[in-house]
Amino acid sequence: MAKIVMAAGMSHGPMLALEPEMWFARARDEMDSKEPHINKPDGSFVTYTQFHTEVGDKYNDQATLENFTVQHSICQAALDRLADDLEASRPDIVLIIGNDQKELFNGANSPALAIYQGNELATYRRKPDGMPAWRVAVSKAYGMDRVRRYPGSPEAATQVTASLLQLQFDVSACDSIPDPEKQGFGHAYGFVVERIFRGAAWPILPVLINTIFPPNVPTPARCHQLGLALKQSIADLSDDLRIAVIASGGLSHFICEEAFDLEVLDAIQRQDGAYLSSIPEEKLTSGSSETRSWIVLAGMLGGLDEQWTEYVPIRRTPPGTGQGMAFGVWGPSSRT
C-alpha cells in the first residue's frame, strides 16, 4: 500500500525565474502593458489600458525595485524550503498535478484529464528566435530551452488510471512524445523538476488537467472530487511506495487578487471542500485557472497536517497586474 509522504503546492510564474530587475521587462515587453485580454475577477476581459484607467495607480508604491527585491527573496526562500522538504521526504515517485498550455496537447486533442504512462517525459523546446531576454531566461528555468528528459513511472501511472476509471473518472492516457521539437511537457512540470528536484532523478507521475481552454474545463467541484479519488488510487497501489504530491501553478493572475487567494489558501488549510467546490468558475479564468491544481491537491490532504505556507502578492505594475505566488507543504499527521 502506497502512502503520501509529502504534499505541496507551488507557483511557477515567470517572475520566479527572473531577477527582480527583470520584472519590469516582464511587465513592459509583453504580458502587461501590451496585453489585450486581462482577466478580471468577474470573468470579463479588458485591455491593460482599460484596466489602468479603471484602477489608476493604486499599487504604485508596490511596483518598485525595492519591493520586488524583498518579494523575490521571500519567494526563493520558499522554493528552497520546498526543495529541502522534498528531499527529506525520500519519495519513490513524485506525482505532479499541473496544466498544459498547448505544449503537449493542442486543439486537435485537448483532454480534460490525462495521465502520462510513458517511461520517459520529454520537455518541449521553445525556439528562442525573437524572444525577449526575460523569456529566454524563463524557458531555461522551465526546462524548455532544450529537450530535457525525466524518468516516468509507467507502472504506477497505469494502476492509478485503472483505479480512477473504477471511481468513475474518464481518463485520457498517452505514453510517448513523437517529436519534442513540436510538442512535449511544459512549464508546469519542467519548473518543478528544474527548481526543486536539485538534480534528483525521482520518477514522475504526471497528472494533466485542462484548466484553461473551454469547453472541457473541469469544474472546481470535479477537481476536488478528483483529489479525493487520486488519494484513494494512491492507497490502492500494489507496491509499498512513498509518494510526494506537488500541485504546480497559480494562484491569481494576471491581476493579483490577494483577498481571493487568501480565502483559497485558508479553505485548503481547513480542508473545506464545500467552499473550494463552490468557487465561481468566472474567478478561475486565464492564469487564475491554475488554482484548480490546488483544489485537486486539497482533496488529497486528508490525514495530512499543514507544515507551512507562504504567500506573496506581487503587483508588477501600478494598477496591480501580477500574480499571487503561493507555496506550502503538508505532511503525515502527528496526531494519534
N, C-alpha and C positions, 0 to 999 in steps of 0.2 A: 504494500500500500504506500503510495507516494504521499508526500506531505509538503505543504508550502512552508518554507523556512524563512522567507522574507517576501514582503510585498512593498512595492514602491510606486510612486508617481513622479514624473519629471517632465518639465517643459523642455522643448527642443528648439525654441525660436532662434533665428539667425543671430540675434544680439549676444547669445551665449557663446557664439563662436568668434566674436569680434571684440577688439579692444574698445574701450569707451569712446575714444577719439573717432572711431569709425561709425558710431551710432548715428551721428549727424548725416553721414553719407547714406546710410540705410534709409533715413527719412527723406533726404533731399533727392537722391538719384532715381528712386523708383516708387516704392510701395506707398508712400505717404503723399508728398506734395503733388505727385502726378497721378495718384490713384483715382480712377473714375467710379469705383464701386466699394465704398467703405460701409461695412455693415453696422447699422445702428441697433441698439438693444430691442427695438420694436420689430426687427426683421426687415426694415426698409434699407435701401442703399442710397448713398449720396456721394457726390464728389468731395474731395478734400476741401476744395474752395467753399462749397456749400456748408460743410461741417464747420470749417473755421469761422465762417460768417455767423453761423448759428451759436457757436460756443464762445468764440473770441479767444483771448489768450489766457484762459483760466489757469492753465498749468505752466505758465511761462517760467515760474520760479523752479519748476522741477526739470524742465528741459535744458539743463545746464551740464557742462562737462564735470563740474564739481560733484553734482548729484549722481551723474552717470558713473563716475569713478567709484563712489560708495556702493551703488547698486551692483555694479559689475563685481566688486569684491565679495558682496554677500552671495550672489548667485554662484560664483566659482567655488566659494567655500562650501555651499550646499551640495554642489556636484561632487566635490572631493569627498564630502562626508558620505554621499550615496555610494561612491566607489569603495570607500572603506567598509561600509556595511555589506555591500555585495560580496566583497572578498571574504569578509568574516563569516558570511552565511554558508560558504563552501557548497555552492549549488552543483548539482549534476546537470541540470538543464535550466536555461533562462527562458521563460515564456514572456514574449514581448507583445503587448497589445498596442496596436497603432493603426494609423490610417494610411491610405495610399492616395497620392495626388498625381495620378496619371504617370507614375513611374514604372510600376509593374503592370498595372491594368490601364485600360483606356476605354473609349466609348464603344469599342467592339465587344468588350466584356468587362463589366464593372459589377462584381458580385457584392451583395450587401454584407456577406460574411464569408471569409475564406480562411483556410488553414493550409499552410505550405507544408508539403510532405517530403520535400527533397532532401538528399544527403548533404547538399551544399547550397548556401544562399550566395547570390552574386549581386553586387550593387550596380545600379545604372550609372553610367559615366556621363556627366554633363560636359558637353564640349565648351571650352572656355571662350570661344570666339565671340568677341563683342561684349563680354561680361564686364561690369564694373568691378573694381578691385575688391570691394566688400563681398560680392557674390562669389568670386573665385575663392576667397578665404572660407566662406561658408560651405562651398562644395567640398572642400578638403575635410572640414570638420564633420560633414555628413557622410564621409566615405564615398563621395561621388565624384571626386577629382579623377579617379581611375576605377577600373573594375576591381573591387575588393571581394574576397571570398571568405565566408564564415561557415563553420560546420552547422548543419541542421540536425534535427532529431526525428528522423522519419518514423521510427517505431512508435515513439510516444505520440507523435502527431496523428498517426493512423488510429491509435487507440482512443485518443481524445475525440477525433472526428466521429468514430463509431459510437462513442458514448453520447456525444451531443445529438446525434441522429436519434438515439433511443429517447432522448429528453426533448424531442420534438423541435429540434433546430435543424433547418436545412442548410448544410454546409457545402460550399464550393471547395474543391480540392485541386491543387496544382503541385507538380513535383519536379519541374525543370524550368530553366530560363534559356530559351534558344539562343538569344543574342543580347548580352548585356549592353552592347552599344546602342540598342534600341529600346530595351526595357529591362527592369531589374528592381531590386529593393532600393528604397529611397530614404528620405531624411528621417522618418520616424524610427527607423531601425539602425541605420548607419551611425546616427549621432549617439545612440545608446552604447553601441559597441566601441566606437572610437573614443568616447569621452569617459566612460566609467568601467569598461572591462579591463583597462590597463594591460592590454596585450594578452589576456587570458583567452583560451580557446574553448570557452564553455559552449556546448551545443545550444542552438537557439530553436525554440518552438514559436514560430510567428503566427499570431492571430491578426488578421487584417479586417478592419471594419470600414465600410464606406460611410464616413461621417459627413461628407461634404457635397456629393453630387446627386441631386434628385434624378429619378423619382424614388429610388430604392434605398433610402437612408433609414436605418433602424430608429425607432422612437426611443426616447430616454427610458421608458418602461421596459422595452425589449432589451436594451443594453444592460439594465440592471438584472433582468432575468438571465441574460447570457452570463453575467458574472457568477450568479448562483450556480448555473449549470456547469460552467468551467470548473468551479471549485469541486463539484461532485465528480466531474470527469477526471480531475487530477487524483482524487481519492480512489477512483476506480482503476487507476493504472496498475498493471500487474507487478511491476518492479518496485522495489523499495527505494524510491528516488527522492532526492532533495530538490525541490523546485523553487526557484526565485521568480516572482512575477513583477513585471515592470510595465506600467501604463505610460506611454510616450505621447507628449503633446499638451496643448492647452496652456493656460486657461484662456481667458477672453482676449481676443484680438480680431480686428486691428484697431478697435477702440478699447482701451483698458477700462474694464468695468469692475473696479475694486470691490464695491459692495456686493455685487453678484458673486464674484469669485470667492469671497469670504463666506458667503452663505453656502456655497457648494462645498467648500472645504469643511465647514462646520458640520454639514449634513453627512459627509463622508466619515468624519471622526465619530459622529454619533451613530453611524450606520443606519441613517434614516432613509430607508429605501422608498418610503412613500413620497418624501419630498423630492428625491432625485428622479423618481419615476414620473413626477408630475411637472417637471420643468417645461415651460412652454417652448415648443420647438423653434419659434422665431428667435429665441435667445441663443440658439445653437447653430447659427449660420456662419458661412465663411470660415475664418480661422477659429472662431469660438466653438465651432462644431467638434473640435478635438476634445472638448470636455467630455464627450461621450466615452472616450477611453478611460477616463477617471470614474465614470459611472459604472462601467464594467468592473473596474478594479474594486469599487465599493461593494459589489455583490460577492466578492471573493474574500472579504475581510472577517467573516465570522470566525471567532476563536483566535483572532489576532489583535494585539494591542498596539495603539499608536506609540511609536518611539519618538518621533519628532516631525514637525512640519516647518516649512519656511515659505513665506510669500513676499514677493517683491513687485509692487505696481510700477511698471516702467512706462512713463509717458515721454516719448521722444520728441514730441512737438508741442507747441503751446496749447492747442486745443485738446490734446490728450490722446492722439493716436499712439499706439504702442501695444504693450502686452502685459497681462498678469502672469508673471513667472511663478510657478509653484513647484515645490519639491516636498517629498515626505516619505517616511518609512514606517511600516507596521511589521511586527514580529510575533512569534508564538506567545500566547498569553502566559503570564506568570501566575495566574490565578489557579488555584487547585479546586 
